[in-house]
Amino acid sequence: MTRRFATPCFFVAQVGACILAGCGSDEGAPPSVDASVDATADTSTASDAAAPPVGSVDALGNEAGGGVAVKGIVVVNSDYQSSSISFLDRDGNLVKDGCLTSGSGSQGYTLTLSGDVVLPSRQPSGGEVVVIDRTNAALTWLDSATCAPLRQLAVGTGFASNPHDLVMLTPTKAYVSRYGENAKATPPADDFDDGDDLLIIDPSQPKILGRIDLRSYAPAGVNILPLADRAILIEGKVYLSLNGIASDWTAYGTGRIVMVDPTTDKVVGMIDIPGAKDCGALDYLAAEQKLVVACQGSTGAQGADTSALVAIDLSVTPPAVVAQVSAAAAGGSAFSYSSIAALSGSNVFGVALGNFGAPPPDQLWSVSFAGTSPVKVFASTEGFALGALLADVEKGRIVVADGPTTSAALVRIFDLVAGTFSTAKTTDADPSHHLPPRALAWY
């Protein structure tokens, strides 16, 4: 069964959330931000000069510009009806829970968090944390020290845009991947209501600057949509996964990664993944210059024949797929398209999907692109339980969001010691609300 909670069929209503004075209602109308600013205008500020150089890498292997300070872990806890935000330190100790919740209307919210909330693949540097509300099509910036909401931007522009990721480029420029398309889009083009794109924003204002249309880059096939999913900045280029699925969800295109040059806002290359479909989550092995990708396959938990964890060598031109480990080699269940983390090319982690309400449960697997056999690291107690994964390369550990409903929901940390993974710590990330952990990100 495919886990895709914010596709068009899961939307009940589309409205833009509003915090402070940052945006207005998005119910059938564009957000009340200046969405007509010339995307070619010079929006640089003095803060740009203080930005770390693109291409530098922090202690967790994350790129500057889209990277993070090594402070800790932000957690989205959710039962898919309501959500809350928590903070852990780098070792998994609870720092603060209930930082922002679906009941936070008293803090000045017009709309509270929905049940479908995720985090950017890479958080901004500098202490701010961004939360992506897919249902409400809104980005919220929080002060990680105080939990205070700083600003918010509606990115629905009048339709169910379903934002999936945010890539920080400079303090005044970022990309937002919008999964949804607008079948009723109308002129003019500068109202940004088409979807199937990377939205260009100024996160410091915040406001919409422009868009990069991705429709012509969808994989081949009848009615295949791009479905822009996860994205990360690597050595000055943005790598974006396209799920590539038909508008009626009956057909899947070849797995595809597109490369975007943020200096020109143009797609400058595509990397196809033969034999794999529905590719999503990304991680980067800086020491090996390899992009790793999770592909779920064409039919959910039964799609092991087109599901794989994939390595792409970025040290060659053009980048090339150099290794794939099929889901059939790791227990037979499809890998989740939403979870991947890598310590090295010999320790790449994916989630094998379980069944809803029946065996098998979700399982955490470690695979090697060097040819050794996959290893099952952990099994949850249910299907639909394991969420995001994080790799701490420096400490040799993996962080896992384990959110079952009939047993303890915990953030789990596994350490690699002498070639064997062992439990280092488990943490209840939301003791105030008892919501299961789903999304994780370093901040």
C-alpha positions as CSV (number, residue, x, y, z in Angstrom):
1,M,0.0,0.0,0.0
2,T,1.4,3.4,-1.0
3,R,1.7,6.0,1.7
4,R,0.9,9.3,0.0
5,F,-1.2,11.4,2.4
6,A,-1.2,14.7,0.5
7,T,-1.9,13.7,-3.1
8,P,-4.9,15.4,-4.6
9,C,-7.3,12.6,-3.6
10,F,-6.4,13.2,0.1
11,F,-7.3,16.9,0.1
12,V,-10.6,17.9,1.7
13,A,-10.1,21.7,1.4
14,Q,-7.3,24.0,0.3
15,V,-6.7,27.1,2.3
16,G,-3.6,29.1,3.0
17,A,-2.6,29.3,6.7
18,C,-1.8,32.7,8.1
19,I,0.6,33.7,11.0
20,L,1.3,37.2,12.0
21,A,1.1,39.4,8.9
22,G,3.0,37.1,6.7
23,C,0.2,35.9,4.4
24,G,-3.5,35.8,3.8
25,S,-6.2,33.3,3.1
26,D,-5.6,30.9,0.3
27,E,-9.2,29.7,-0.1
28,G,-9.6,30.1,-3.9
29,A,-7.2,33.0,-4.1
30,P,-3.5,33.7,-4.2
31,P,-1.8,34.4,-0.9
32,S,-1.7,38.1,0.1
33,V,2.0,38.4,-0.6
34,D,3.6,40.2,-3.5
35,A,3.6,37.4,-6.0
36,S,4.2,39.6,-9.0
37,V,7.8,40.5,-8.2
38,D,10.1,40.1,-11.2
39,A,12.0,36.9,-10.7
40,T,15.1,38.4,-12.4
41,A,15.2,41.4,-10.0
42,D,18.2,41.8,-7.7
43,T,16.9,40.7,-4.3
44,S,20.3,40.4,-2.6
45,T,20.9,41.9,0.8
46,A,23.8,42.3,3.1
47,S,22.9,39.0,4.8
48,D,23.9,37.2,1.6
49,A,27.5,38.1,2.2
50,A,27.4,36.2,5.5
51,A,26.0,33.0,3.9
52,P,28.4,30.0,3.9
53,P,29.9,29.3,0.5
54,V,27.9,26.9,-1.6
55,G,29.7,23.6,-1.7
56,S,31.1,23.6,1.8
57,V,30.0,20.6,3.9
58,D,29.1,20.5,7.6
59,A,29.9,17.7,10.1
60,L,26.8,15.8,9.0
61,G,27.7,15.9,5.4
62,N,25.2,18.6,4.5
63,E,25.8,21.3,1.9
64,A,26.1,24.9,3.0
65,G,23.2,27.0,1.7
66,G,20.9,24.1,2.4
67,G,22.8,22.8,5.3
68,V,22.3,22.8,9.1
69,A,24.1,23.6,12.2
70,V,24.8,20.5,14.2
71,K,22.5,21.3,17.1
72,G,19.9,18.5,17.2
73,I,16.9,17.0,15.7
74,V,13.5,18.5,14.9
75,V,10.6,16.0,15.0
76,V,7.2,16.1,13.5
77,N,4.8,14.0,15.5
78,S,1.4,13.1,13.9
79,D,-1.5,10.7,13.9
80,Y,-2.4,12.2,10.4
81,Q,-5.2,14.2,12.0
82,S,-3.2,16.5,14.3
83,S,0.6,17.3,14.6
84,S,3.1,18.7,17.0
85,I,6.7,19.8,16.8
86,S,9.5,18.6,19.2
87,F,13.2,19.2,19.5
88,L,15.9,16.7,20.6
89,D,19.6,17.2,21.0
90,R,22.0,15.5,18.7
91,D,22.1,12.4,20.9
92,G,18.3,12.0,21.0
93,N,17.6,13.6,24.4
94,L,14.3,15.5,24.6
95,V,14.8,19.3,24.7
96,K,11.3,20.5,24.1
97,D,8.0,19.0,23.0
98,G,4.7,20.7,22.1
99,C,6.7,23.5,20.5
100,L,4.0,24.0,17.8
101,T,0.9,22.0,17.7
102,S,-2.4,21.6,15.9
103,G,-3.9,23.3,18.9
104,S,-1.7,26.4,18.7
105,G,-4.4,28.7,17.5
106,S,-4.1,30.8,20.6
107,Q,-0.6,31.8,19.5
108,G,-2.2,33.9,16.7
109,Y,-2.8,31.3,14.0
110,T,-5.7,31.7,11.6
111,L,-5.3,28.0,10.9
112,T,-3.5,25.4,12.9
113,L,-1.2,22.6,11.7
114,S,-2.9,19.9,9.7
115,G,-2.2,16.2,10.1
116,D,0.1,16.1,7.1
117,V,3.2,18.0,8.1
118,V,6.8,17.3,6.9
119,L,10.2,18.9,7.1
120,P,12.7,20.0,4.5
121,S,15.4,17.5,3.5
122,R,17.9,20.1,4.8
123,Q,16.9,22.7,7.3
124,P,18.3,26.3,6.9
125,S,21.4,27.2,8.8
126,G,21.2,29.9,11.5
127,G,18.7,28.6,14.1
128,E,15.5,28.9,12.2
129,V,13.4,25.7,11.5
130,V,11.0,25.4,8.7
131,V,7.8,23.3,8.9
132,I,5.9,22.3,5.7
133,D,2.2,21.9,6.0
134,R,1.2,20.0,2.9
135,T,-2.6,20.2,3.4
136,N,-2.6,23.9,4.1
137,A,0.1,24.6,1.6
138,A,2.0,26.7,4.0
139,L,5.6,27.1,5.1
140,T,6.2,28.2,8.7
141,W,9.5,29.5,10.1
142,L,10.1,28.9,13.8
143,D,12.8,30.1,16.2
144,S,14.4,26.9,17.4
145,A,15.4,28.4,20.7
146,T,12.0,29.9,21.7
147,C,9.5,28.0,19.5
148,A,8.2,31.4,18.5
149,P,6.6,31.6,15.0
150,L,8.6,34.1,12.9
151,R,6.8,34.2,9.6
152,Q,4.7,32.1,7.2
153,L,4.1,31.9,3.5
154,A,1.2,30.3,1.7
155,V,2.3,28.5,-1.4
156,G,-1.0,27.2,-2.6
157,T,-1.8,30.2,-4.9
158,G,-5.4,29.1,-5.2
159,F,-5.1,25.3,-5.5
160,A,-4.0,22.2,-3.7
161,S,-0.3,22.7,-4.4
162,N,0.9,20.1,-1.9
163,P,4.5,21.4,-1.2
164,H,6.9,18.6,-0.5
165,D,10.3,20.2,0.1
166,L,12.2,23.4,0.6
167,V,15.8,24.1,-0.6
168,M,17.6,27.1,0.9
169,L,20.0,28.7,-1.7
170,T,20.8,32.0,0.0
171,P,19.1,33.9,2.9
172,T,16.9,35.6,0.2
173,K,16.3,32.8,-2.2
174,A,14.9,29.3,-1.9
175,Y,13.0,26.7,-4.0
176,V,9.8,24.9,-2.9
177,S,8.9,21.7,-4.7
178,R,5.1,21.6,-5.4
179,Y,3.8,18.1,-6.0
180,G,0.3,19.2,-7.1
181,E,-0.9,20.5,-10.4
182,N,-3.8,22.8,-11.1
183,A,-6.0,21.5,-13.9
184,K,-8.0,24.8,-13.8
185,A,-5.0,27.2,-14.0
186,T,-5.8,30.4,-15.8
187,P,-3.8,33.3,-17.3
188,P,-1.9,35.3,-16.4
189,A,1.2,33.1,-16.0
190,D,2.7,35.3,-13.3
191,D,0.0,34.3,-10.7
192,F,1.9,31.1,-10.3
193,D,-1.2,28.9,-10.1
194,D,-0.1,26.1,-12.5
195,G,1.7,23.8,-10.1
196,D,4.0,20.9,-11.2
197,D,7.0,23.2,-10.4
198,L,9.7,24.6,-8.3
199,L,8.4,27.8,-6.7
200,I,11.1,30.4,-6.3
201,I,10.7,32.4,-3.0
202,D,12.4,34.9,-0.9
203,P,12.2,33.3,2.6
204,S,13.3,36.5,4.3
205,Q,10.2,38.4,3.4
206,P,8.6,35.9,2.7
207,K,7.2,36.3,-0.8
208,I,6.9,34.4,-4.1
209,L,9.4,35.5,-6.8
210,G,8.8,33.0,-9.7
211,R,8.5,29.4,-10.7
212,I,10.3,26.7,-12.7
213,D,7.9,24.7,-14.8
214,L,8.6,21.0,-14.6
215,R,5.9,19.6,-16.8
216,S,8.1,19.0,-19.8
217,Y,10.5,17.0,-17.6
218,A,8.1,14.4,-16.5
219,P,9.1,10.8,-17.5
220,A,7.7,9.4,-20.7
221,G,4.2,7.8,-20.6
222,V,0.5,8.6,-21.0
223,N,-0.6,11.4,-18.7
224,I,2.5,11.1,-16.5
225,L,2.9,14.0,-14.2
226,P,6.3,15.1,-12.8
227,L,5.1,15.1,-9.1
228,A,8.1,17.1,-7.8
229,D,9.1,15.5,-4.5
230,R,12.4,15.8,-2.5
231,A,15.3,18.1,-3.3
232,I,18.8,18.9,-2.0
233,L,21.6,21.3,-2.9
234,I,24.9,19.6,-3.8
235,E,28.0,21.5,-5.1
236,G,26.0,24.3,-6.5
237,K,23.2,22.3,-8.2
238,V,19.8,21.3,-6.9
239,Y,18.9,17.6,-7.4
240,L,15.1,17.0,-7.4
241,S,13.3,13.7,-7.5
242,L,10.2,13.3,-9.7
243,N,7.8,10.5,-8.7
244,G,6.5,10.4,-12.3
245,I,3.0,9.0,-11.9
246,A,-0.1,9.3,-14.2
247,S,-2.8,11.7,-13.3
248,D,-5.2,8.8,-12.6
249,W,-2.5,6.9,-10.6
250,T,-2.6,3.8,-13.0
251,A,0.8,4.2,-14.6
252,Y,4.3,5.0,-13.5
253,G,7.2,6.5,-15.4
254,T,10.9,5.6,-15.1
255,G,12.5,7.0,-12.0
256,R,14.0,10.4,-12.7
257,I,16.2,13.0,-11.0
258,V,16.4,16.5,-12.5
259,M,19.3,18.9,-12.0
260,V,18.6,22.6,-11.6
261,D,21.1,25.4,-11.8
262,P,20.0,28.0,-9.2
263,T,22.1,30.8,-10.9
264,T,19.9,30.6,-14.0
265,D,16.8,28.8,-12.5
266,K,17.0,26.3,-15.4
267,V,16.9,22.5,-15.6
268,V,20.3,21.6,-16.8
269,G,20.2,17.8,-16.8
270,M,18.2,14.7,-16.1
271,I,19.3,11.4,-14.6
272,D,17.0,8.4,-15.3
273,I,17.1,5.3,-13.1
274,P,16.4,2.3,-15.3
275,G,14.2,-0.4,-13.8
276,A,13.1,1.8,-10.9
277,K,9.9,3.8,-10.5
278,D,8.4,6.3,-8.0
279,C,11.7,7.7,-6.7
280,G,11.6,10.1,-3.8
281,A,13.8,10.5,-0.7
282,L,17.5,11.6,-1.3
283,D,20.7,11.7,0.8
284,Y,24.2,12.6,-0.1
285,L,27.5,10.9,0.7
286,A,29.9,13.8,0.4
287,A,33.1,11.8,0.9
288,E,32.1,9.5,-2.0
289,Q,30.3,12.1,-4.1
290,K,27.3,9.9,-4.4
291,L,23.6,10.8,-4.3
292,V,21.5,8.0,-2.9
293,V,17.8,7.6,-3.8
294,A,14.8,5.6,-2.5
295,C,12.4,4.2,-5.2
296,Q,9.2,2.6,-4.1
297,G,8.1,1.0,-7.3
298,S,4.9,1.0,-9.3
299,T,2.4,-0.8,-7.0
300,G,3.3,0.0,-3.4
301,A,4.1,-2.9,-1.1
302,Q,3.8,-5.4,-4.0
303,G,6.2,-3.5,-6.3
304,A,9.5,-5.0,-5.3
305,D,10.4,-5.6,-8.9
306,T,10.7,-1.8,-9.6
307,S,11.7,-0.8,-6.1
308,A,15.3,-0.2,-5.2
309,L,17.8,1.9,-3.3
310,V,20.1,3.6,-5.8
311,A,23.5,5.2,-6.0
312,I,24.3,8.0,-8.5
313,D,27.9,9.1,-9.0
314,L,28.1,12.9,-9.1
315,S,31.9,12.9,-9.7
316,V,31.4,12.1,-13.4
317,T,29.9,14.1,-16.2
318,P,27.1,13.5,-16.8
319,P,26.2,11.9,-13.4
320,A,25.5,8.2,-13.7
321,V,23.7,5.4,-11.8
322,V,26.4,3.1,-10.5
323,A,24.6,0.8,-8.2
324,Q,21.1,-0.5,-7.3
325,V,19.9,-2.9,-4.6
326,S,16.4,-4.2,-5.4
327,A,13.8,-4.6,-2.7
328,A,13.6,-8.2,-3.7
329,A,17.1,-8.6,-2.2
330,A,16.0,-7.2,1.1
331,G,13.0,-9.2,2.3
332,G,10.8,-8.8,-0.8
333,S,8.7,-5.8,0.3
334,A,9.0,-2.5,-1.6
335,F,11.2,0.2,-0.1
336,S,9.4,3.4,1.0
337,Y,10.0,6.3,-1.4
338,S,10.0,8.6,1.6
339,S,12.9,7.2,3.7
340,I,16.6,6.9,3.0
341,A,19.8,7.7,5.0
342,A,23.4,6.7,4.3
343,L,26.6,6.4,6.5
344,S,28.6,5.2,3.6
345,G,28.2,3.2,0.3
346,S,28.3,0.1,2.4
347,N,25.7,1.2,4.9
348,V,22.6,2.7,3.2
349,F,19.3,2.5,5.0
350,G,15.8,2.1,3.7
351,V,12.4,1.1,5.1
352,A,10.8,-2.0,3.7
353,L,7.0,-1.4,3.7
354,G,4.8,-3.5,5.8
355,N,1.1,-4.1,5.5
356,F,-1.7,-2.1,7.2
357,G,-3.3,-4.2,10.0
358,A,-1.5,-7.4,9.1
359,P,2.0,-8.9,8.9
360,P,4.7,-8.1,8.0
361,P,5.5,-4.9,9.9
362,D,7.7,-2.1,8.5
363,Q,11.4,-3.1,8.6
364,L,14.7,-1.1,8.6
365,W,17.3,-2.5,6.3
366,S,20.9,-1.7,5.7
367,V,22.2,-2.4,2.1
368,S,25.6,-2.2,0.6
369,F,26.5,-1.0,-2.8
370,A,29.7,-3.0,-2.5
371,G,27.8,-6.2,-3.1
372,T,27.5,-7.7,0.4
373,S,24.1,-9.0,1.5
374,P,21.4,-6.7,3.0
375,V,21.0,-6.8,6.7
376,K,17.7,-6.3,8.6
377,V,18.5,-3.8,11.5
378,F,15.1,-3.5,13.1
379,A,11.4,-4.4,12.7
380,S,8.6,-2.3,14.0
381,T,5.5,-3.8,15.5
382,E,3.2,-2.6,12.7
383,G,3.1,-1.6,9.1
384,F,2.8,2.2,8.4
385,A,5.0,2.8,11.4
386,L,8.5,3.7,10.3
387,G,9.0,7.2,9.0
388,A,12.0,9.4,8.3
389,L,15.6,8.3,8.7
390,L,18.7,10.4,9.6
391,A,22.4,9.5,9.3
392,D,25.0,11.0,11.6
393,V,28.1,10.1,9.7
394,E,30.5,11.5,12.2
395,K,29.1,9.4,15.1
396,G,28.3,6.3,13.0
397,R,24.6,6.2,13.9
398,I,21.1,6.1,12.4
399,V,18.1,7.9,13.8
400,V,14.7,6.3,13.0
401,A,11.1,7.6,13.6
402,D,9.1,4.6,14.8
403,G,5.4,5.4,15.2
404,P,3.2,2.4,15.8
405,T,-0.2,2.8,17.3
406,T,-0.4,-0.3,19.5
407,S,3.0,-0.1,21.1
408,A,5.4,2.6,22.2
409,A,6.0,5.3,19.6
410,L,9.7,6.3,19.8
411,V,12.6,8.0,18.1
412,R,15.2,5.2,18.0
413,I,19.0,5.6,17.6
414,F,21.1,2.8,16.4
415,D,24.9,2.9,16.7
416,L,27.3,1.0,14.4
417,V,29.8,-0.7,16.6
418,A,32.3,-3.3,15.2
419,G,30.1,-3.8,12.1
420,T,26.9,-4.5,14.2
421,F,24.0,-2.1,14.8
422,S,22.8,-1.9,18.4
423,T,20.2,0.3,20.1
424,A,21.9,3.4,21.6
425,K,18.8,5.3,22.8
426,T,15.0,5.5,22.5
427,T,13.1,8.7,23.2
428,D,9.4,9.6,23.5
429,A,9.5,12.7,21.5
430,D,6.0,13.9,22.4
431,P,5.1,13.0,26.0
432,S,2.7,16.0,26.2
433,H,0.4,14.8,23.3
434,H,1.4,11.2,22.7
435,L,1.6,11.6,18.9
436,P,3.9,9.2,17.0
437,P,7.1,10.6,15.4
438,R,6.9,10.8,11.6
439,A,9.4,13.3,10.1
440,L,12.9,14.1,11.2
441,A,15.6,16.6,10.3
442,W,18.8,18.0,11.6
443,Y,18.8,21.6,12.6
